[in-house]
Amino acid sequence: MLGLLETDGAAYPVASKQAELIARYLAAKDHDPAGVAWLDAARRDARPDLHGGVRYLRTARHAIYVQFDEYVHVLERLLKRLPRRAGAGAVSLAASTGATVGR
């Protein structure tokens, strides 16, 4: 689950890991779609328990609750399986826009 959720921890580490996962997935999918078929299948089929043993109330509000440590652990496991850089042909934002750093 990415996007709208509530956690019992800080939001910024979660948002940062979500953003990294999305960026690395999209770059890998662009470079080698077959190489991320496992994640496509997981997105479609997997429903991991992200509660980390916490029993949240069964209400609409609590339906999007995840336990911070468990959720970050799942994101980190997924990140380990994705390449840091999707091939030598990857272009940085600065290079693609002609931006220069420090000038």
Secondary structure, 3 states (H helix, E strand, C coil): CCCCCEECCCHHHHHHHHHHHHHHHHHHHHHCHHHHHHHHHHHHHCCCCCCCCCCCCCCCHHHHEECHHHHHHHHHHHHHHCCCCCCCCCCCHHHHHCCCCCC
